[in-house]
């Protein structure tokens, strides 16, 4: 049975819940305990209310379809705000609002927003139970979809209240879908108050407050203050045929293959290797007693993009969502299963699209929304690392930055040192495509893949990365990858997907001092002979071209980076601009 009892003696928590309830005016308050019985009851209620549609239990056991409001299908970066005491603390890459103004503006929208509804009190932790990394959050929400999704995405319920105790600190998260009016939609972060207010949206990236809001925007401010890193990075475990276990953390902007890499399946030639997922999206990294950087995945589930996911691009993701999953804004088949563009096999007949309307290929639009999602517990993953829930985390051997560049950036590049690696991360980005607004081929900078997710000033963030070098006696090596380099004829030069294992092996070997490389003016790259290219299906010359360094192109690249650096203002570390200029000089002498 759902409980309206208050299962805690934490006076600050009880007072805060009462205060928020007086403002939002829900009809009742339910405290979530995270139990299987509770999840069953909430799911039944969600089906009865039309929030969920039950999928075919034979084809997709214990799984449900959710359709969001068509005006509420993605993160809204323009309405995502850092409400630090000063605009300078938020920096030029963030939207800013004065805290008093934000509390006043959003408070007016929250006032009475939960009349006729239930307020769910969702206690949760980000990070493994018992880990020094772990942070406690409480989300108050009027969305049963959010309450259920938080149960898949975080360790939710009693485990959080036990961690909190009678007087611990917690993140105060308030969420209401309200009237889902885009003109009354805000996602506001108050780092100085450890508070998040989100109103007007039920979409996961705006409403699951433990994810991007706490685990990145708020956590990044804690990480800077406390001397660790909160990063938009997946964590991958690789065990060699000889039994040597290594770990990499990797940051990729959207549409650059991050989840695919986190669940990488080696090609047959590498069948002796075992790759396991620790995390697919976020890494919290601290310096361990041994002087290495240790990382945990603070999440408990995956919130992945469905379109394009199939048995070729990510077979392990397809196996992960075979049961016990929520699907948002995908298409529905006649026999009660899900479908999206890019899924294996022919297009089914008699599809219902993501808006609930009959669909055929002649409809003129996608059957599944391009940002449609799956939400699934990490325990579903058939290649989940045995250390994914380890309170100590895992030791990171290499950090990888990756973007989507058709030219210039080689297949893989190793930095000369930590500072050079920070420089590479600070200038990384992806080129716009025909699907994006604006000019094709323009580089959109997304440093460390953190541009939409950083809770404070970007220049200060780069300085924090530089300062971390002195804190890490045994730092990981830093690399950059680009799976998307194209030839003059527009073809991809590298086959990607499982073949990325060949690049990963070189990265691991370089980190261990076992592989050769060619020193170039911009970093170390492998020679073809340094990569295991046996049985690779690629045209002659493609790999050499993918690895090549075009010095005139790099001169142009470095010159355009100056505009990006200037846009960050006076907090940009001078050493990064000096590095850019020294690389230009190095190229001119080559």
C-alpha positions as CSV (number, residue, x, y, z in Angstrom):
1,X,0.0,0.0,0.0
2,X,1.2,3.5,-0.7
3,X,2.1,5.3,2.5
4,X,1.2,8.8,3.5
5,X,3.2,8.4,6.8
6,X,6.3,10.4,7.3
7,X,9.1,7.7,7.6
8,X,11.8,10.0,8.9
9,X,12.7,12.1,11.9
10,X,14.8,14.6,9.8
11,X,13.4,17.9,11.0
12,X,14.8,19.9,8.1
13,X,13.3,17.5,5.6
14,X,9.9,17.4,7.2
15,X,9.8,21.2,7.4
16,X,10.8,21.6,3.8
17,X,8.2,19.1,2.6
18,X,5.5,21.0,4.6
19,X,6.6,24.3,3.2
20,X,6.6,23.1,-0.5
21,X,3.2,21.4,0.1
22,X,1.7,24.7,1.4
23,X,2.9,26.4,-1.8
24,X,1.9,23.6,-4.3
25,X,-1.3,22.6,-2.5
26,X,-1.5,18.8,-3.4
27,X,-4.5,16.8,-2.4
28,X,-2.3,14.2,-0.7
29,X,1.3,13.4,-0.1
30,X,2.8,10.0,-0.7
31,X,6.3,9.1,0.6
32,X,8.0,6.6,-1.8
33,X,9.9,3.7,-0.2
34,X,11.4,2.2,-3.3
35,X,9.9,-1.3,-2.8
36,X,8.8,-3.7,-5.5
37,X,5.3,-3.7,-4.1
38,X,5.1,0.1,-4.3
39,X,6.4,0.1,-7.9
40,X,3.7,-2.4,-8.8
41,X,0.9,-0.3,-7.2
42,X,2.2,2.9,-8.8
43,X,2.5,1.2,-12.2
44,X,-1.1,0.0,-12.0
45,X,-2.2,3.5,-11.1
46,X,-0.3,4.9,-14.0
47,X,-2.0,2.5,-16.4
48,X,-5.4,3.3,-14.9
49,X,-4.7,7.0,-15.4
50,X,-3.6,6.6,-19.0
51,X,-0.1,7.7,-18.2
52,X,1.3,4.2,-19.3
53,X,0.1,1.8,-21.9
54,X,0.9,-1.9,-21.1
55,X,3.0,-3.5,-23.8
56,X,2.6,-7.1,-25.1
57,X,3.8,-9.2,-22.1
58,X,5.1,-11.9,-24.4
59,X,7.1,-9.6,-26.6
60,X,8.1,-7.0,-24.1
61,X,7.5,-8.3,-20.5
62,X,6.9,-5.8,-17.7
63,X,7.2,-2.9,-20.0
64,X,5.2,0.2,-20.7
65,X,4.7,3.0,-23.3
66,X,4.4,6.6,-22.3
67,X,3.5,9.5,-24.6
68,X,4.4,12.9,-23.5
69,X,2.8,16.2,-24.3
70,X,3.9,17.0,-27.9
71,X,5.2,20.3,-26.8
72,X,7.4,18.6,-24.2
73,X,9.8,16.2,-25.8
74,X,13.4,17.3,-25.0
75,X,15.7,19.3,-22.8
76,X,15.1,23.0,-23.1
77,X,18.6,24.6,-22.9
78,X,17.2,28.1,-23.4
79,X,15.0,27.7,-20.2
80,X,17.7,25.9,-18.1
81,X,19.1,28.4,-15.7
82,X,22.0,28.7,-13.2
83,X,20.8,30.9,-10.3
84,X,24.1,31.6,-8.7
85,X,24.4,34.8,-6.5
86,X,26.2,36.6,-9.4
87,X,26.0,36.3,-13.2
88,X,29.8,36.0,-13.3
89,X,29.7,32.8,-11.3
90,X,27.3,31.3,-13.9
91,X,29.6,32.4,-16.8
92,X,28.9,33.4,-20.4
93,X,27.9,29.8,-21.5
94,X,25.0,29.5,-19.0
95,X,21.7,31.3,-18.7
96,X,21.5,33.2,-15.5
97,X,18.8,34.6,-13.2
98,X,19.1,36.2,-9.8
99,X,18.1,33.7,-7.1
100,X,15.5,36.0,-5.5
101,X,13.9,36.6,-8.9
102,X,13.9,32.9,-9.8
103,X,12.3,31.9,-6.5
104,X,9.7,34.6,-7.0
105,X,9.0,33.9,-10.6
106,X,8.8,30.1,-10.3
107,X,7.0,30.3,-6.9
108,X,4.1,32.0,-8.6
109,X,3.9,29.1,-11.1
110,X,4.2,26.5,-8.4
111,X,1.5,28.2,-6.3
112,X,-1.4,25.8,-6.4
113,X,0.1,23.7,-9.2
114,X,-0.6,20.4,-7.5
115,X,-4.3,21.0,-6.7
116,X,-6.2,17.8,-7.4
117,X,-2.9,15.9,-7.6
118,X,-0.6,13.7,-5.5
119,X,2.8,15.0,-4.4
120,X,5.2,12.1,-4.4
121,X,8.2,12.5,-2.0
122,X,11.0,10.6,-3.8
123,X,14.1,10.1,-1.6
124,X,17.1,8.9,-3.7
125,X,20.8,8.6,-3.7
126,X,23.2,9.2,-6.6
127,X,26.0,6.8,-6.2
128,X,26.4,3.3,-4.7
129,X,25.1,2.8,-1.2
130,X,27.9,3.1,1.3
131,X,30.1,5.0,-1.0
132,X,31.9,8.2,0.0
133,X,31.0,9.6,-3.5
134,X,27.3,9.4,-2.8
135,X,24.9,12.3,-2.6
136,X,21.3,12.3,-1.2
137,X,18.5,14.0,-3.0
138,X,14.8,14.4,-2.4
139,X,12.5,15.1,-5.3
140,X,8.9,16.3,-4.8
141,X,6.9,15.7,-7.9
142,X,3.3,15.6,-9.1
143,X,4.2,13.2,-11.9
144,X,3.7,9.5,-11.4
145,X,5.8,8.9,-14.5
146,X,8.7,10.8,-12.8
147,X,8.3,8.9,-9.5
148,X,8.4,5.5,-11.3
149,X,11.3,6.6,-13.6
150,X,13.3,7.7,-10.6
151,X,12.9,4.2,-9.3
152,X,14.7,2.9,-12.3
153,X,17.3,5.7,-12.7
154,X,18.4,6.0,-9.0
155,X,18.6,4.0,-5.8
156,X,15.4,5.2,-4.4
157,X,13.4,5.1,-1.2
158,X,14.5,3.7,2.2
159,X,18.1,3.5,1.2
160,X,18.2,7.2,0.8
161,X,16.5,8.0,4.1
162,X,18.8,5.6,5.9
163,X,21.8,7.4,4.3
164,X,20.3,10.8,5.3
165,X,19.7,9.9,8.9
166,X,18.3,12.5,11.3
167,X,20.3,15.5,10.2
168,X,22.2,15.0,6.9
169,X,22.4,17.3,3.9
170,X,20.2,16.7,0.9
171,X,19.5,18.2,-2.5
172,X,16.1,19.9,-2.4
173,X,14.4,19.1,-5.7
174,X,10.9,20.5,-6.5
175,X,9.1,19.5,-9.7
176,X,5.7,20.0,-11.1
177,X,4.4,19.5,-14.6
178,X,1.9,22.3,-13.7
179,X,0.0,23.1,-16.9
180,X,2.9,22.0,-19.2
181,X,2.9,25.4,-20.8
182,X,6.2,26.1,-22.7
183,X,5.8,29.8,-21.7
184,X,5.7,28.8,-18.0
185,X,8.6,26.2,-18.2
186,X,11.8,26.6,-16.2
187,X,14.6,24.4,-14.9
188,X,16.4,26.4,-12.3
189,X,19.5,25.4,-10.3
190,X,20.6,27.1,-7.1
191,X,24.1,25.7,-6.3
192,X,24.5,27.8,-3.2
193,X,21.3,26.4,-1.8
194,X,21.7,22.8,-3.1
195,X,18.3,23.3,-4.7
196,X,16.6,22.5,-8.0
197,X,13.2,23.9,-9.1
198,X,11.7,22.5,-12.3
199,X,8.3,23.4,-13.5
200,X,6.2,23.1,-16.7
201,X,7.8,19.9,-18.1
202,X,7.5,16.2,-17.6
203,X,10.3,15.2,-20.0
204,X,13.0,13.1,-18.3
205,X,16.0,15.4,-18.9
206,X,14.0,18.3,-17.3
207,X,12.1,16.3,-14.7
208,X,14.3,13.4,-13.4
209,X,16.2,15.8,-11.1
210,X,18.8,13.3,-10.0
211,X,20.2,13.0,-13.5
212,X,21.6,16.1,-15.3
213,X,20.4,18.5,-12.7
214,X,22.0,17.1,-9.6
215,X,24.6,14.6,-11.0
216,X,26.1,17.2,-13.3
217,X,25.0,20.9,-12.8
218,X,24.9,20.8,-9.0
219,X,27.5,18.2,-8.5
220,X,30.0,20.0,-10.7
221,X,29.9,22.9,-8.3
222,X,30.5,20.5,-5.3
223,X,33.3,18.9,-7.3
224,X,35.1,22.1,-7.8
225,X,34.8,23.1,-4.2
226,X,35.8,19.6,-2.9
227,X,38.5,18.7,-5.4
228,X,37.0,16.0,-7.6
229,X,35.4,15.8,-11.1
230,X,31.7,15.4,-12.0
231,X,31.7,14.6,-15.7
232,X,29.4,13.8,-18.6
233,X,31.3,10.5,-19.2
234,X,30.6,6.8,-19.7
235,X,32.8,4.3,-17.9
236,X,33.9,1.1,-19.7
237,X,35.7,-2.0,-18.3
238,X,38.0,-3.9,-20.6
239,X,39.6,-7.3,-19.6
240,X,42.3,-8.7,-21.9
241,X,42.6,-12.4,-22.8
242,X,45.4,-12.5,-20.2
243,X,43.1,-11.3,-17.5
244,X,44.3,-7.7,-17.2
245,X,41.4,-5.4,-16.2
246,X,41.5,-1.7,-17.3
247,X,39.0,1.2,-17.2
248,X,38.4,4.2,-19.4
249,X,36.1,7.2,-19.0
250,X,34.9,8.8,-22.2
251,X,33.0,12.1,-23.0
252,X,31.0,12.4,-26.2
253,X,28.5,15.1,-27.2
254,X,25.1,14.0,-28.4
255,X,25.0,11.8,-31.6
256,X,28.7,10.7,-31.3
257,X,28.2,7.1,-30.2
258,X,28.6,7.4,-26.4
259,X,26.1,4.6,-25.4
260,X,27.3,2.4,-28.2
261,X,30.9,2.7,-26.9
262,X,29.8,2.0,-23.3
263,X,28.2,-1.3,-24.5
264,X,30.8,-2.1,-27.1
265,X,30.9,-5.6,-28.6
266,X,34.3,-6.6,-29.9
267,X,34.6,-8.0,-33.4
268,X,35.3,-11.8,-33.7
269,X,39.0,-11.2,-33.9
270,X,38.9,-9.9,-30.3
271,X,36.6,-12.6,-28.9
272,X,39.1,-13.2,-26.0
273,X,38.4,-9.7,-24.7
274,X,35.6,-9.0,-22.2
275,X,34.1,-5.5,-22.3
276,X,31.7,-4.5,-19.5
277,X,29.7,-1.4,-18.8
278,X,30.2,0.5,-15.5
279,X,28.2,3.5,-16.6
280,X,26.8,5.0,-19.9
281,X,26.5,8.7,-19.1
282,X,27.9,10.2,-15.9
283,X,31.1,9.7,-13.9
284,X,32.1,11.1,-10.5
285,X,35.9,10.8,-10.1
286,X,38.0,11.3,-7.0
287,X,41.6,10.7,-6.2
288,X,42.1,7.4,-4.4
289,X,44.6,6.5,-1.7
290,X,46.8,4.9,-4.4
291,X,47.1,8.2,-6.3
292,X,44.9,7.2,-9.2
293,X,41.6,8.6,-10.3
294,X,38.7,6.4,-9.2
295,X,35.2,6.7,-10.7
296,X,31.7,5.7,-9.9
297,X,28.6,5.8,-12.0
298,X,26.1,7.7,-9.8
299,X,23.1,6.4,-11.7
300,X,21.2,3.2,-11.4
301,X,19.7,3.0,-14.9
302,X,19.9,4.2,-18.4
303,X,17.8,6.9,-20.2
304,X,18.8,6.3,-23.7
305,X,17.9,7.6,-27.2
306,X,15.9,4.9,-29.0
307,X,16.1,5.8,-32.8
308,X,19.1,4.4,-34.4
309,X,19.6,1.7,-31.7
310,X,19.6,-1.8,-33.3
311,X,21.4,-5.1,-33.2
312,X,24.3,-3.7,-35.3
313,X,24.8,-0.4,-33.6
314,X,24.2,-1.6,-30.0
315,X,23.1,-5.2,-29.5
316,X,23.6,-5.0,-25.8
317,X,21.2,-2.0,-25.5
318,X,18.6,-4.0,-27.5
319,X,19.0,-6.9,-25.0
320,X,18.9,-4.5,-22.1
321,X,15.4,-3.1,-23.1
322,X,13.9,-6.5,-23.8
323,X,12.0,-6.3,-20.5
324,X,11.2,-4.2,-17.5
325,X,11.5,-0.9,-19.4
326,X,9.6,2.3,-20.0
327,X,9.5,3.7,-23.5
328,X,8.7,7.3,-24.2
329,X,7.4,8.7,-27.6
330,X,8.3,5.6,-29.6
331,X,5.8,4.0,-32.1
332,X,3.5,1.1,-31.2
333,X,3.1,-2.0,-33.3
334,X,-0.3,-3.7,-34.0
335,X,0.7,-6.5,-31.7
336,X,1.7,-4.3,-28.8
337,X,5.4,-3.9,-29.2
338,X,7.6,-0.8,-29.7
339,X,9.2,0.4,-32.9
340,X,11.5,3.3,-33.9
341,X,13.4,4.4,-37.0
342,X,16.6,2.4,-37.3
343,X,15.3,-0.7,-35.6
344,X,16.1,-4.1,-37.2
345,X,13.9,-5.6,-39.8
346,X,11.2,-4.2,-42.1
347,X,8.8,-1.4,-41.1
348,X,5.8,-3.0,-39.4
349,X,2.4,-2.5,-40.8
350,X,-0.4,-0.6,-38.9
351,X,1.9,1.4,-36.7
352,X,0.6,4.0,-34.2
353,X,3.0,6.9,-34.1
354,X,4.4,8.7,-31.0
355,X,1.4,11.1,-30.9
356,X,-1.1,8.2,-30.9
357,X,-2.1,8.5,-34.6
358,X,-2.1,5.8,-37.3
359,X,1.2,5.9,-39.3
360,X,2.5,4.7,-42.6
361,X,5.8,5.6,-44.4
362,X,3.7,8.0,-46.5
363,X,2.8,10.0,-43.4
364,X,5.6,12.5,-44.0
365,X,7.1,12.5,-40.5
366,X,8.8,10.1,-38.2
367,X,6.8,7.3,-36.4
368,X,9.0,7.7,-33.3
369,X,10.1,11.1,-32.1
370,X,13.8,11.6,-32.9
371,X,14.4,12.1,-29.2
372,X,12.3,9.2,-28.1
373,X,13.7,7.3,-25.1
374,X,14.0,4.1,-23.1
375,X,14.3,4.0,-19.4
376,X,15.7,0.8,-18.0
377,X,17.5,-0.4,-14.9
378,X,21.3,-1.1,-15.3
379,X,20.7,-4.6,-13.9
380,X,19.1,-5.4,-17.2
381,X,22.4,-4.9,-19.0
382,X,23.8,-8.4,-20.0
383,X,27.4,-6.9,-19.9
384,X,27.1,-5.0,-16.7
385,X,30.4,-4.8,-14.8
386,X,30.6,-6.7,-11.5
387,X,32.0,-3.4,-10.1
388,X,29.2,-1.1,-11.3
389,X,27.9,-0.9,-7.8
390,X,31.2,-1.0,-6.0
391,X,31.3,1.8,-3.3
392,X,35.0,2.3,-4.1
393,X,34.5,2.9,-7.8
394,X,37.0,1.8,-10.4
395,X,40.5,3.1,-11.3
396,X,40.6,5.1,-14.5
397,X,43.5,4.3,-16.9
398,X,42.5,6.6,-19.7
399,X,40.2,9.6,-20.4
400,X,38.8,9.9,-23.9
401,X,37.2,12.9,-25.5
402,X,35.3,12.4,-28.8
403,X,33.5,14.6,-31.3
404,X,31.9,14.3,-34.7
405,X,34.3,15.8,-37.2
406,X,34.3,15.1,-41.0
407,X,37.7,16.6,-41.4
408,X,40.9,17.6,-39.5
409,X,40.6,15.5,-36.3
410,X,42.3,12.1,-36.7
411,X,40.8,8.8,-35.7
412,X,42.7,8.8,-32.4
413,X,45.1,11.3,-30.8
414,X,47.0,11.1,-27.5
415,X,47.8,14.3,-25.7
416,X,51.4,15.1,-24.8
417,X,50.6,15.6,-21.2
418,X,47.7,16.5,-18.8
419,X,47.6,20.2,-19.7
420,X,47.6,19.4,-23.4
421,X,44.7,16.9,-22.7
422,X,42.7,19.6,-20.9
423,X,43.3,21.9,-23.9
424,X,42.0,19.2,-26.3
425,X,38.9,18.7,-24.1
426,X,38.4,22.4,-23.9
427,X,38.2,22.9,-27.7
428,X,36.3,19.7,-28.6
429,X,33.1,19.8,-30.6
430,X,31.1,18.5,-33.5
431,X,30.2,19.8,-36.9
432,X,26.6,20.8,-37.6
433,X,24.8,18.6,-40.1
434,X,21.9,19.1,-42.6
435,X,19.5,18.1,-39.8
436,X,20.7,21.0,-37.6
437,X,19.7,24.6,-37.9
438,X,22.3,26.9,-39.5
439,X,25.2,26.4,-41.7
440,X,26.4,22.8,-42.5
441,X,29.9,22.0,-41.3
442,X,30.2,24.7,-38.6
443,X,31.9,23.4,-35.5
444,X,29.8,23.7,-32.3
445,X,32.2,23.6,-29.4
446,X,31.1,21.4,-26.5
447,X,34.1,21.2,-24.1
448,X,34.3,17.8,-22.3
449,X,30.7,17.4,-23.6
450,X,29.7,19.6,-20.6
451,X,28.4,22.7,-22.3
452,X,24.7,22.2,-21.4
453,X,25.5,20.6,-18.0
454,X,28.0,22.7,-16.2
455,X,26.8,24.5,-13.1
456,X,29.3,27.4,-13.1
457,X,31.6,29.4,-15.2
458,X,33.4,27.5,-18.1
459,X,36.8,29.2,-17.7
460,X,36.8,28.4,-14.0
461,X,35.9,24.8,-14.9
462,X,39.0,24.6,-17.2
463,X,41.1,25.9,-14.4
464,X,39.7,23.2,-12.1
465,X,40.7,20.6,-14.6
466,X,44.2,22.1,-14.7
467,X,44.4,22.2,-10.9
468,X,43.4,18.5,-10.6
469,X,46.8,17.5,-12.1
470,X,48.6,18.4,-8.8
471,X,46.0,16.3,-6.9
472,X,46.5,13.1,-9.0
473,X,50.0,11.5,-8.5
474,X,49.2,8.8,-11.1
475,X,46.9,10.6,-13.6
476,X,45.2,8.7,-16.5
477,X,46.4,9.4,-20.0
478,X,44.2,11.6,-22.1
479,X,43.1,10.8,-25.7
480,X,40.8,12.2,-28.4
481,X,38.9,10.1,-30.9
482,X,36.9,10.8,-34.0
483,X,34.9,7.9,-35.6
484,X,33.4,10.2,-38.2
485,X,36.3,11.4,-40.4
486,X,35.3,11.4,-44.1
487,X,37.2,11.1,-47.4
488,X,36.9,13.5,-50.3
489,X,34.0,11.4,-51.7
490,X,32.0,11.8,-48.5
491,X,32.4,8.2,-47.3
492,X,33.3,7.4,-43.6
493,X,36.9,6.3,-43.5
494,X,36.5,4.2,-40.4
495,X,33.8,1.5,-40.1
496,X,33.1,2.3,-36.5
497,X,30.8,0.3,-34.1
498,X,32.5,-2.9,-33.0
499,X,35.7,-2.0,-34.9
500,X,36.3,0.8,-32.4
501,X,37.7,-2.0,-30.3
502,X,40.9,-1.7,-32.3
503,X,41.3,1.9,-31.3
504,X,40.4,1.1,-27.7
505,X,43.1,-1.6,-27.6
506,X,45.7,0.9,-28.7
507,X,44.6,3.4,-26.1
508,X,44.8,0.8,-23.4
509,X,48.3,-0.3,-24.6
510,X,49.5,3.3,-24.8
511,X,48.3,3.9,-21.2
512,X,50.3,0.9,-20.1
513,X,53.4,1.9,-22.1
514,X,53.1,-1.1,-24.5
515,X,52.3,0.5,-27.9
516,X,54.2,2.6,-30.4
517,X,53.1,5.9,-31.8
518,X,54.0,8.7,-34.2
519,X,54.7,12.1,-32.7
520,X,53.0,14.9,-34.6
521,X,52.8,18.7,-33.9
522,X,49.4,18.2,-32.3
523,X,49.9,14.9,-30.3
524,X,50.7,11.2,-30.7
525,X,48.9,9.2,-33.3
526,X,49.3,5.5,-34.0
527,X,50.9,4.3,-37.2
528,X,48.9,1.7,-39.1
529,X,51.4,-0.9,-37.8
530,X,50.5,0.2,-34.2
531,X,46.8,-0.8,-34.7
532,X,45.6,-4.4,-34.9
533,X,44.0,-4.2,-38.4
534,X,43.7,-7.9,-39.1
535,X,40.4,-8.8,-40.9
536,X,39.3,-5.1,-41.0
537,X,36.8,-4.5,-43.8
538,X,38.1,-1.2,-45.1
539,X,39.3,0.1,-48.4
540,X,43.1,0.4,-49.0
541,X,44.3,3.8,-47.8
542,X,41.2,4.6,-45.7
543,X,42.9,4.0,-42.3
544,X,46.0,6.0,-43.2
545,X,43.8,8.9,-44.3
546,X,41.7,8.6,-41.1
547,X,45.0,8.8,-39.0
548,X,46.5,11.6,-41.1
549,X,47.3,15.1,-39.8
550,X,46.5,17.8,-42.3
551,X,48.7,20.7,-41.0
552,X,47.0,23.5,-43.0
553,X,43.6,22.3,-41.7
554,X,45.0,22.3,-38.2
555,X,46.2,25.8,-38.6
556,X,42.7,26.9,-39.6
557,X,41.3,24.8,-36.7
558,X,43.6,26.5,-34.1
559,X,42.8,29.9,-35.5
560,X,39.0,29.4,-35.1
561,X,39.6,28.2,-31.6
562,X,40.7,31.7,-30.7
563,X,37.1,33.0,-31.2
564,X,35.8,30.3,-28.8
565,X,38.3,31.1,-26.2
566,X,37.6,34.9,-26.5
567,X,33.9,34.2,-25.9
568,X,34.7,32.8,-22.5
569,X,36.0,36.0,-21.1
570,X,38.6,36.8,-18.5
571,X,38.4,33.5,-16.5
572,X,39.9,31.5,-19.4
573,X,43.2,30.1,-18.0
574,X,46.1,31.9,-19.7
575,X,47.9,28.6,-20.1
576,X,45.3,27.2,-22.5
577,X,45.6,30.2,-24.8
578,X,49.4,29.9,-24.6
579,X,49.1,26.2,-25.5
580,X,47.0,27.1,-28.6
581,X,49.6,29.6,-29.7
582,X,52.5,27.2,-29.1
583,X,50.8,24.6,-31.2
584,X,50.4,27.1,-34.0
585,X,54.1,27.9,-33.8
586,X,55.0,24.2,-33.7
587,X,52.9,23.6,-36.9
588,X,54.5,26.6,-38.6
589,X,58.0,25.2,-38.0
590,X,57.0,21.7,-39.2
